[in-house]
Amino acid sequence: MSEIREECGVFGVFCEEPYDVAHMTYYGLFALQHRGQESCGIVVGDDGIFRTYKDTGLVNDVFTPEAMAGLGLGNMAVGHVRYGTTGASDRNNAQPIVVNHIKGRMAIAHNGNLVNSYELRSELELAGSIFHTTSDTEVISYLITKERLSASSIEQAVERAMPRLHGAYSLILMSPSKLIAVRDVHGFRPLCFGRTPDGRYVIASESCALDAVGAAFIRDVEPGEILVFEKGGVRSIRTYCGKAKRSLCVFEYIYFARPDSVIDGCSVHAARVRAGEYLAAEHPVCADVVVGVPDSGLDAALGFSRASGIPYGIGFIKNKYIGRTFIAPGQKSREDKVRIKLNPIADTVRGRRVVMIDDSIVRGTTSARIVKLLREAGAKEIHMRVSAPPFLNPCYYGTDIDSRENLIACHHTVEQIARIIGVDSLGFLSIDGAKKIADGVYGDGYCTACFDGAYPTEVPAHTEKDRFEGKISAGRKPR
């Protein structure tokens, strides 16, 4: 594991009359940019004609005025922002993927990660399928296309394919006449939909993207549910609803999602505040000020302050133009970015006992750099509290943690980690606390496998991010 990344974001629009759905999707992807900064793409459907544009880079860099003009008007669109958890980070793997087949065309955008993608791809290759990307999204598209050859509709093809897809997938598919939203039976990744005042339906990974385009939230897509958006309204296919234990990734609340989103009935902001409150109860400390590490640590710091009675202070100013450090390419780049990204406010911490709240410790390098910044700013004591349990296991459902090798908690005790990163004390949120931060909306229906190893599905035999590149290399003959 060379670095850790998040998963992706998906967005879709359906309306019965031609409209500037490209710009709606652009604004939706902009709201979801935090979920993927490697590449992005939009496919517009205009009465069966698909127009596509995608590339590596951020939304506002990829979609120039010329690119947007080329997408034109349509009655449907699907968009995607990507962090690759399967496949290389290049333009070939940018989504949405467009498939042309004898029954028509299909565009697909995917958030998540299949645990059986290697086996499925091997099976499809042996049957003659030719792959053009190294992402598991193309595997999903091939399975659905295969079923579409004998199915009476695209939604029936999706329904038939779902039992073969193991793992995490929140999908948006576009056919010439329909837009379809699908969520896996465990509900690992979020997916919701809403409607604008003038009747356009919008589907998105997070509710903040609905807000960005003026759509009112209707509800979350249920785990196992297929929603069909077509002329005349919306249909729900619930064949697989309730067929597996609900397992929403709890790290969505701790880190991934925007704080202004509501996921499966729970405010992300409120969940993070509760995480801070639980931290104060589980790991109390005598201190003068509580500060949060932007952005995800801020809400938890507010909760810690409220519960402990220790005053809340603004400890850091964040450079808004620097991406998240723990997804920067390469260790040296990550370390350099910490100082560029964060600057402590010395007046808040000088001569004081500081409680520093952050959302996680992965390798410890970034945490050590931030602690050093506080020391240099004059903090008398630094007590770090983390609003997540220690990372101890790989994630196979869309977070790019494919090895225990570089996870600091796998090799050191809490006391040892405290010494390594240079803090006076260290406390992590308990796993029970993490399961409660969503205020019991679904009891313990959350995936915490990266913390406790309790995987909701089978563990994949092949876990390397570049496992499909390896298949390609193995198949090449030496010249």
C-alpha positions in Angstrom: 0.0 0.0 0.0 1.7 3.2 -1.2 -1.2 5.6 -0.3 -4.7 5.7 1.0 -7.6 7.1 -1.0 -11.3 7.6 -0.7 -13.9 6.1 -2.9 -15.9 7.9 -5.7 -18.9 10.1 -6.2 -21.8 9.5 -8.6 -24.5 11.9 -9.9 -27.4 11.6 -12.3 -30.3 13.8 -13.7 -33.5 12.7 -15.4 -36.1 15.0 -16.9 -38.8 14.4 -19.5 -37.9 17.4 -21.7 -34.5 18.6 -23.1 -32.6 20.6 -20.6 -29.1 21.7 -19.7 -28.5 18.6 -17.7 -24.7 18.8 -18.3 -24.4 22.0 -16.2 -26.6 20.5 -13.5 -24.3 17.5 -13.4 -21.2 19.8 -13.4 -22.6 21.5 -10.2 -23.4 18.2 -8.6 -19.9 16.8 -9.3 -18.4 20.0 -7.9 -20.3 19.4 -4.7 -19.0 15.8 -4.6 -15.4 16.8 -5.5 -14.2 15.7 -2.0 -15.1 12.1 -2.9 -12.7 12.0 -5.9 -9.9 14.1 -7.3 -8.2 11.8 -9.8 -10.6 12.1 -12.7 -14.2 13.0 -13.6 -16.7 12.6 -16.4 -20.1 13.4 -17.7 -22.3 11.5 -20.2 -25.4 13.3 -21.6 -28.3 11.4 -23.0 -30.3 13.1 -25.7 -33.1 10.9 -27.1 -30.8 7.9 -27.4 -27.7 9.9 -28.5 -24.9 9.8 -25.9 -22.3 12.6 -25.7 -19.3 12.0 -23.4 -16.5 14.0 -21.9 -14.0 12.7 -19.3 -10.4 13.2 -18.3 -8.0 13.2 -15.3 -8.1 16.2 -13.0 -10.5 18.2 -11.0 -14.0 19.1 -12.2 -13.3 22.8 -12.9 -10.1 21.9 -14.8 -11.6 19.1 -16.9 -14.9 20.7 -17.8 -13.8 23.8 -19.7 -16.5 26.0 -21.4 -15.6 24.3 -24.7 -16.1 20.8 -23.1 -19.4 21.8 -21.6 -20.7 23.3 -24.9 -19.9 20.0 -26.6 -22.2 18.1 -24.2 -25.2 20.1 -25.2 -28.8 19.6 -24.0 -30.4 16.3 -23.1 -33.0 14.7 -20.9 -30.6 12.6 -18.9 -27.0 12.7 -17.6 -24.8 10.7 -15.4 -21.5 12.0 -13.9 -18.6 10.6 -11.8 -15.7 11.8 -9.7 -13.1 9.1 -9.1 -10.5 7.9 -6.7 -9.3 4.5 -8.0 -9.4 1.6 -5.6 -9.2 -0.9 -8.5 -7.2 0.0 -11.5 -4.6 2.6 -12.4 -5.2 6.4 -12.1 -5.4 7.3 -15.8 -7.8 8.6 -18.4 -8.7 5.1 -19.5 -10.2 4.3 -16.1 -12.2 7.6 -15.9 -15.9 7.2 -15.6 -18.7 7.0 -16.6 -18.1 4.0 -18.9 -20.2 3.9 -22.1 -21.0 0.5 -23.6 -22.4 -0.1 -27.1 -24.2 -3.4 -27.6 -26.9 -4.9 -29.8 -29.7 -3.9 -27.4 -28.6 -0.3 -27.3 -26.2 1.8 -25.3 -25.5 2.1 -21.6 -23.5 4.5 -19.5 -22.5 3.5 -16.0 -20.9 5.2 -13.0 -19.9 3.3 -9.9 -19.0 4.1 -6.3 -17.6 1.1 -4.3 -15.5 -2.0 -4.8 -16.4 -5.6 -5.7 -14.7 -8.3 -3.7 -15.1 -10.9 -6.5 -14.1 -8.7 -9.4 -11.0 -10.7 -10.2 -12.9 -13.9 -10.5 -15.7 -12.3 -12.5 -13.2 -10.7 -14.9 -11.4 -14.0 -15.4 -14.6 -15.7 -16.2 -15.7 -13.0 -18.7 -12.3 -13.0 -20.4 -12.4 -16.8 -20.9 -15.8 -16.3 -22.5 -14.3 -13.9 -25.0 -14.9 -10.5 -23.4 -12.2 -7.9 -24.2 -11.6 -5.3 -21.5 -10.5 -1.7 -22.3 -10.0 -0.6 -18.7 -8.6 -2.0 -15.5 -11.4 -1.0 -13.2 -14.0 -3.3 -11.7 -16.7 -0.9 -13.1 -16.2 -2.4 -16.5 -16.8 -5.9 -15.0 -20.2 -4.7 -13.7 -21.0 -3.2 -17.1 -20.2 -6.5 -18.9 -22.3 -8.6 -16.6 -25.3 -6.3 -17.0 -24.8 -6.2 -20.8 -24.6 -10.0 -20.9 -27.9 -10.3 -19.0 -29.5 -7.6 -21.2 -29.2 -9.9 -24.3 -32.0 -12.1 -22.9 -33.7 -9.7 -20.5 -36.8 -7.8 -21.5 -35.5 -4.5 -20.0 -32.4 -2.9 -18.7 -33.8 -3.0 -15.1 -34.4 -6.7 -15.4 -30.8 -7.2 -16.6 -29.6 -5.3 -13.6 -31.8 -7.4 -11.3 -30.4 -10.6 -12.8 -26.8 -9.4 -12.5 -27.0 -8.2 -8.8 -26.6 -11.7 -7.2 -23.3 -12.1 -8.9 -21.9 -8.7 -7.7 -20.4 -9.2 -4.2 -19.2 -6.2 -2.3 -19.9 -2.5 -2.4 -21.6 -0.7 -5.3 -23.8 2.3 -5.6 -24.5 2.6 -9.3 -26.2 5.0 -11.7 -26.9 3.6 -15.2 -28.3 5.4 -18.2 -30.0 3.7 -21.1 -31.5 5.5 -24.1 -34.8 6.0 -22.2 -34.2 5.3 -18.5 -32.0 6.3 -15.6 -31.4 3.7 -13.0 -30.0 3.9 -9.5 -28.8 0.7 -7.7 -27.4 0.1 -4.2 -25.8 -3.1 -3.1 -27.7 -5.3 -0.6 -25.4 -4.2 2.3 -25.7 -0.5 1.6 -21.9 0.0 2.0 -21.9 3.3 0.2 -24.5 6.1 0.3 -27.0 6.9 -2.5 -30.0 9.2 -2.4 -32.4 11.0 -4.7 -34.5 14.2 -4.8 -36.5 16.4 -7.1 -36.3 20.0 -8.3 -39.3 22.3 -8.0 -39.8 21.9 -11.8 -39.8 18.1 -11.7 -36.3 17.0 -12.6 -35.1 14.0 -10.6 -31.6 14.0 -9.2 -29.6 11.0 -7.9 -26.4 11.5 -5.9 -23.9 9.9 -3.5 -24.6 12.6 -0.9 -27.5 15.0 -0.2 -25.2 18.0 -0.4 -25.1 17.5 -4.2 -28.9 17.6 -4.3 -28.7 21.0 -2.4 -26.2 22.2 -4.9 -28.7 21.9 -7.8 -31.8 23.0 -5.9 -33.3 19.6 -5.5 -35.3 18.7 -2.4 -34.2 15.4 -0.8 -36.8 12.7 -1.1 -35.1 9.7 0.5 -32.1 7.4 0.4 -32.0 4.4 -2.0 -32.5 1.4 0.2 -29.8 -1.4 0.3 -30.7 -3.9 -2.5 -33.1 -1.5 -4.2 -33.3 -0.7 -7.9 -34.9 2.7 -8.8 -36.1 3.2 -12.4 -36.5 6.8 -13.5 -38.5 7.0 -16.8 -41.2 9.0 -18.4 -44.2 9.0 -16.1 -42.3 8.8 -12.8 -40.2 6.5 -10.7 -40.5 2.7 -10.0 -38.9 0.8 -7.2 -37.7 -2.9 -7.6 -37.2 -4.3 -4.1 -36.3 -7.9 -4.9 -33.2 -7.9 -2.8 -34.1 -5.4 -0.1 -33.6 -6.9 3.4 -31.7 -9.9 2.1 -28.4 -9.0 3.9 -27.3 -7.2 7.1 -27.1 -3.4 6.6 -23.5 -2.4 6.6 -23.0 1.3 5.8 -19.3 2.3 6.0 -19.1 4.1 9.4 -16.1 6.1 8.0 -18.6 7.9 5.8 -19.7 9.7 9.0 -16.2 10.1 10.4 -14.4 11.4 7.4 -15.6 10.8 3.8 -18.9 12.7 3.6 -19.4 16.4 3.7 -20.7 17.6 7.0 -23.7 19.2 5.4 -24.9 15.8 4.0 -27.5 13.6 5.6 -26.8 9.9 5.0 -29.4 7.2 5.8 -31.3 9.6 8.0 -28.4 10.9 10.0 -26.7 14.3 9.8 -23.0 13.9 9.2 -22.3 17.0 11.2 -24.3 15.7 14.1 -22.6 12.3 13.9 -19.2 14.0 14.2 -20.2 16.1 17.1 -21.4 13.0 18.9 -18.1 11.3 18.1 -16.4 14.2 20.0 -18.8 13.9 22.9 -18.1 10.2 23.2 -14.3 10.9 23.0 -14.6 13.3 25.9 -16.3 10.6 28.0 -14.0 7.8 27.0 -10.7 9.8 27.2 -11.1 12.8 29.6 -8.1 15.2 30.0 -7.3 18.4 31.9 -6.6 21.0 29.3 -7.1 24.7 28.4 -8.4 24.6 24.9 -9.8 22.1 22.3 -8.8 22.5 18.6 -9.8 20.5 15.6 -7.7 19.6 12.6 -9.6 20.8 9.5 -11.9 19.7 8.1 -13.3 16.5 9.6 -11.8 17.1 13.0 -13.6 20.4 13.5 -17.1 19.1 14.3 -15.7 16.4 16.6 -13.7 19.1 18.4 -16.9 21.1 19.0 -18.5 18.0 20.5 -15.5 17.3 22.7 -15.6 20.9 24.0 -19.3 20.8 24.7 -19.1 17.6 26.6 -15.9 18.4 28.5 -16.4 22.0 29.3 -13.0 22.9 27.9 -13.2 26.0 25.7 -13.2 25.5 21.9 -10.6 27.4 19.9 -9.6 27.8 16.3 -6.2 26.2 16.2 -5.4 26.0 12.5 -6.0 28.0 9.3 -6.4 25.7 6.3 -5.2 26.7 2.8 -8.4 26.0 0.8 -6.4 25.3 -2.4 -4.6 22.2 -1.1 -6.1 18.8 -1.3 -6.4 16.3 1.5 -2.9 15.3 2.6 -3.5 11.6 3.1 -4.4 11.2 -0.6 -1.4 13.1 -1.9 0.8 11.0 -4.3 3.9 9.8 -2.5 5.1 10.2 1.1 7.4 13.1 0.5 4.6 15.1 -1.2 2.3 14.3 1.8 4.8 15.6 4.3 5.5 18.8 2.3 1.8 19.5 1.9 1.2 19.5 5.7 2.9 22.8 6.3 1.5 24.3 3.1 -2.0 23.2 4.0 -2.2 24.0 7.7 -0.8 26.9 9.8 -1.4 27.0 13.5 -2.8 30.1 15.2 -0.2 30.7 17.9 -2.4 33.0 20.0 -4.8 30.1 20.5 -2.2 27.5 21.7 0.8 29.4 23.0 1.5 28.4 26.6 -1.6 26.2 26.8 -2.5 22.6 27.3 -4.1 21.7 24.0 -6.5 18.9 23.1 -6.1 18.3 19.4 -8.9 16.4 17.6 -8.4 14.6 14.3 -10.4 12.0 12.4 -7.8 9.3 12.1 -4.2 8.2 12.4 -3.1 6.0 9.4 0.7 6.0 9.2 1.3 8.6 11.8 3.5 10.8 9.6 0.9 13.5 9.0 -0.1 13.5 12.7 3.5 13.9 13.8 3.9 16.9 11.4 0.8 18.6 12.8 1.9 18.0 16.3 5.3 19.6 15.5 3.5 22.6 14.1 1.7 23.1 17.4 4.9 22.6 19.4 6.6 25.3 17.3 3.6 27.6 17.9 4.2 27.3 21.7 1.7 24.7 22.9 2.6 23.6 26.5 1.0 20.2 26.3 -0.7 18.3 23.4 -3.3 15.7 24.0 -4.5 14.1 20.8 -7.9 12.5 20.6 -9.0 10.7 17.5 -12.7 10.4 16.4 -12.2 7.0 14.9 -10.8 3.7 16.3 -7.3 2.6 15.2 -7.0 1.2 11.6 -6.1 -2.4 11.9 -7.4 -4.1 8.8 -7.6 -3.6 5.0 -10.8 -2.3 3.5 -12.2 -4.1 0.5 -15.3 -1.9 -0.1 -14.0 1.3 -1.7 -11.3 2.7 0.6 -7.8 2.1 -0.7 -6.4 0.3 2.3 -5.1 -2.9 0.9 -2.4 -3.9 3.4 -1.7 -3.8 7.1 2.0 -3.1 6.3 1.9 0.7 6.8 -0.9 1.0 9.4 0.9 2.3 12.5 -1.7 0.8 14.9 -0.9 -2.7 13.5 2.7 -2.5 14.9 2.5 -0.2 17.9 0.5 0.2 21.1 -1.4 3.4 21.8 1.4 4.6 24.2 4.1 3.9 21.5 2.1 5.8 18.9 1.8 8.7 21.3 5.6 8.8 21.6 6.2 8.4 17.9 3.9 11.3 16.9 5.1 13.4 19.9 1.9 13.9 22.0 1.6 13.9 25.8 -1.4 11.5 25.6 -3.5 9.8 22.9 -7.0 8.4 22.9 -9.0 6.7 20.1 -12.8 6.5 19.9 -13.9 3.0 20.8 -15.6 0.7 18.2 -18.8 0.8 20.2 -18.6 4.6 20.2 -18.1 4.6 16.5 -21.2 2.5 15.9 -23.3 4.9 18.0 -22.3 8.2 16.4 -25.2 7.8 13.9 -27.5 8.1 16.9 -28.7 4.5 16.6 -30.5 5.0 13.2 -29.8 1.4 12.3 -28.5 0.0 15.5 -25.1 -1.6 14.8 -25.8 -1.8 11.1 -22.5 -0.3 10.1 -19.3 -1.8 8.6 -16.4 -1.4 11.0 -14.2 -4.0 9.4 -11.2 -1.7 9.0 -11.2 -1.4 12.8 -12.4 -4.9 14.0 -11.9 -7.2 11.0 -15.6 -8.2 11.0 -16.1 -8.3 7.3 -19.7 -8.4 6.1 -18.7 -10.4 2.9 -16.1 -12.9 1.9 -12.6 -11.6 1.8 -11.2 -11.4 -1.7 -8.4 -13.6 -2.8 -6.8 -10.9 -4.9 -6.5 -7.5 -3.2 -3.9 -5.6 -5.1 -5.1 -2.2 -6.6 -3.3 -3.1 -9.8 -4.4 -6.7 -10.0 -5.9 -6.2 -13.4 -2.7 -4.5 -14.7 -0.9 -7.7 -13.4 -3.2 -9.8 -15.5 -2.5 -7.8 -18.6 1.3 -8.0 -18.0 1.1 -11.7 -17.4 -0.7 -12.2 -20.7 1.9 -10.3 -22.8 4.6 -12.3 -24.6 8.2 -11.1 -24.6 9.3 -9.6 -27.8 
